[in-house]
Amino acid sequence: MEILYPLQLLSPADNPLESDSVTVLVNRVVPSVEEQSFQSTLKKLFEEFDRFPVTSGSVVLRQGVDGDVEFSVLKRFTGKMDHDVWVNSPGFVC
């Protein structure tokens, strides 16, 4: 497994068990012929994500799966309302 996008380190005070933070995990399996296009879209998404003020960190993991490529995207928000604002923002891409 390869880390494509570094996790921003979070302080112990940001422990999800002790706060209202929201962590989202999204997995996508992409045919290897579409990987470059997917990574380009993913890069744009994370550029927007990093500019968004209510995010608390993110990481992208990549691994090969039966000739395809699986991406696991983990994003963290300061709270549910902040997550909802991100999902409804112009920078959000499914």
Contact map, one row per residue, 1 for C-alpha under 8 A:
1110000000000000000000000000000000000000000000000000000000001111000000000000000000000000000000
1111000000000000000000000000000000000000000000000000000000001110000000000000000000000000000000
1111110000000000000000000000000000000000000000000000000000111100000000000000000000000000000000
0111110000000000000000000000000000000000000000000000000000111100000000000000000000000000000000
0011111000000000000000000000000000000000000000000000000001111000000000000000000000000000000000
0011111100000000000000000000000000000000000000000000000001110000000000000000000000000000000000
0000111110000000000000000000000000000000000000000000000011110000000000000000000000000000000000
0000011111000000000000000000000000000000000000000000000111100000000000000000000000000000000000
0000001111100000000000000000000000000000000000000000000010000000000000000000000000000000000000
0000000111111110000000000000000000000000000000000000000110000000000000000000000000000000000000
0000000011111110000000000000000000000000000000000000000000000000000000000000000000000000000000
0000000001111110000000000000000000000000000000000000000000000000000000000000000000000000000000
0000000001111110010000000000000000000000000000000000000000000000000000000000000000000000000000
0000000001111111011010000000000000000000000000000000000000000000000000000000000000000000000000
0000000001111111111000000000000000000000000000000000000000000000000000000000000000000000000000
0000000000000111111111100000000000000000000000000000000000000000000000000000000000000000000000
0000000000000011111000000000000000000000000000000000000000000000000000000000000000000000000000
0000000000001111111100000000000000000000000000000000000000000000000000000000000000000000000000
0000000000000111111110000000000000000000000000000000000000000000000000000000000000000000000000
0000000000000001011111000000000000000000000000000000000000000000000000000000011100000000000000
0000000000000101001111100000000000000000000000000000000000000000000000000001111100000000000000
0000000000000001000111110000000000000000000000000000000000000000000000000001111100100000000000
0000000000000001000011111000000000000000000000000000000000000000000000000111100000000000000000
0000000000000000000001111100000000000000000000000000000000000000000000001111000000000000000000
0000000000000000000000111110000000000000000000000000000000000000000000011110000000000000000000
0000000000000000000000011111000000000000000000000000000000000000000000011100000000000000000000
0000000000000000000000001111100000000000000000000000000000000000000001111000000000000000000000
0000000000000000000000000111110000000000000000000000000000000000000001110000000000000000000000
0000000000000000000000000011111000000000000000000000000000000000100111100000000000000000000000
0000000000000000000000000001111101100100000000000000000000000000000111100000000000000000000000
0000000000000000000000000000111111100000000000000000000000000000001110000000000000000000000000
0000000000000000000000000000011111100000000000000000000000000000001110000000000000000000000000
0000000000000000000000000000001111110000000000000000000000000000000000000000000000000000000000
0000000000000000000000000000011111111100000000000000000000000000000000000000000000000000000000
0000000000000000000000000000011111111110000000000000000000000000000010000000000000000000000000
0000000000000000000000000000000011111111000000000000000000000000000000000000000000000000000000
0000000000000000000000000000000001111111100000000000000000000000000000000000000000000000000000
0000000000000000000000000000010001111111110000000000000000000000000000000000000000000000000000
0000000000000000000000000000000000111111111000000000000000000000000000000000000000000000000000
0000000000000000000000000000000000011111111100000000000000000000000000000000000000000000000000
0000000000000000000000000000000000001111111110000000000000000000000000000000000000000000000000
0000000000000000000000000000000000000111111111000000000000000000000000000000000000000000000000
0000000000000000000000000000000000000011111111100000000000000000000000000000000000000000000000
0000000000000000000000000000000000000001111111110000000000000000000000000000000000000000000000
0000000000000000000000000000000000000000111111111000000000000000000000000000000000000000001110
0000000000000000000000000000000000000000011111111100000000000000000000000000000000000000000000
0000000000000000000000000000000000000000001111111110000000000000000000000000000000000000000000
0000000000000000000000000000000000000000000111111111000000000000000000000000000000000000001100
0000000000000000000000000000000000000000000011111111001000000000000000000000000000000000001100
0000000000000000000000000000000000000000000001111111101000000000000000000000000000000000000000
0000000000000000000000000000000000000000000000111111100000000000000000000000000000000000000000
0000000000000000000000000000000000000000000000011111111000000000000000000000000000000100000000
0000000000000000000000000000000000000000000000000111111000000000000000000000000000000000000000
0000000000000000000000000000000000000000000000000001111100000000000000000000110001100000000000
0000000000000000000000000000000000000000000000001101111110000000000000000011110001000000000000
0000000101000000000000000000000000000000000000000000011111000000000000000011110000000000000000
0000001111000000000000000000000000000000000000000000001111100000000000000011100000000000000000
0000111100000000000000000000000000000000000000000000000111110000000000001111000000000000000000
0011111100000000000000000000000000000000000000000000000011111000000000001110000000000000000000
0011111000000000000000000000000000000000000000000000000001111100000000111100000000000000000000
1111100000000000000000000000000000000000000000000000000000111110000000111000000000000000000000
1111000000000000000000000000000000000000000000000000000000011111000011110000000000000000000000
1100000000000000000000000000000000000000000000000000000000001111100011100000000000000000000000
1000000000000000000000000000000000000000000000000000000000000111111111000000000000000000000000
0000000000000000000000000000100000000000000000000000000000000011111111000000000000000000000000
0000000000000000000000000000000000000000000000000000000000000001111110000000000000000000000000
0000000000000000000000000000001100000000000000000000000000000001111110000000000000000000000000
0000000000000000000000000000111100000000000000000000000000000001111111000000000000000000000000
0000000000000000000000000000111100100000000000000000000000000111111111100000000000000000000000
0000000000000000000000000011110000000000000000000000000000000111100111110000000000000000000000
0000000000000000000000000011110000000000000000000000000000011110000011111000000000000000000000
0000000000000000000000001111000000000000000000000000000000011100000001111100000000000000000000
0000000000000000000000011110000000000000000000000000000001111000000000111110000000000000000000
0000000000000000000000111100000000000000000000000000000001110000000000011111000000000000000000
0000000000000000000000111000000000000000000000000000001111100000000000001111100000000000000000
0000000000000000000011110000000000000000000000000000001111000000000000000111110000000000000000
0000000000000000000011100000000000000000000000000000011110000000000000000011111101100000000000
0000000000000000000111000000000000000000000000000000011100000000000000000001111101100000000000
0000000000000000000111000000000000000000000000000000000000000000000000000000111111100000000000
0000000000000000000111000000000000000000000000000000000000000000000000000000111111110000000000
0000000000000000000000000000000000000000000000000000000000000000000000000000001111111000000000
0000000000000000000000000000000000000000000000000000011000000000000000000000111111111100000000
0000000000000000000001000000000000000000000000000000010000000000000000000000111111111110000000
0000000000000000000000000000000000000000000000000000000000000000000000000000000111111111000000
0000000000000000000000000000000000000000000000000000000000000000000000000000000011111111100000
0000000000000000000000000000000000000000000000000001000000000000000000000000000001111111101100
0000000000000000000000000000000000000000000000000000000000000000000000000000000000111111100100
0000000000000000000000000000000000000000000000000000000000000000000000000000000000011111110100
0000000000000000000000000000000000000000000000000000000000000000000000000000000000001111111100
0000000000000000000000000000000000000000000000000000000000000000000000000000000000000001111100
0000000000000000000000000000000000000000000010011000000000000000000000000000000000000100111110
0000000000000000000000000000000000000000000010011000000000000000000000000000000000000111111111
0000000000000000000000000000000000000000000010000000000000000000000000000000000000000000001111
0000000000000000000000000000000000000000000000000000000000000000000000000000000000000000000111
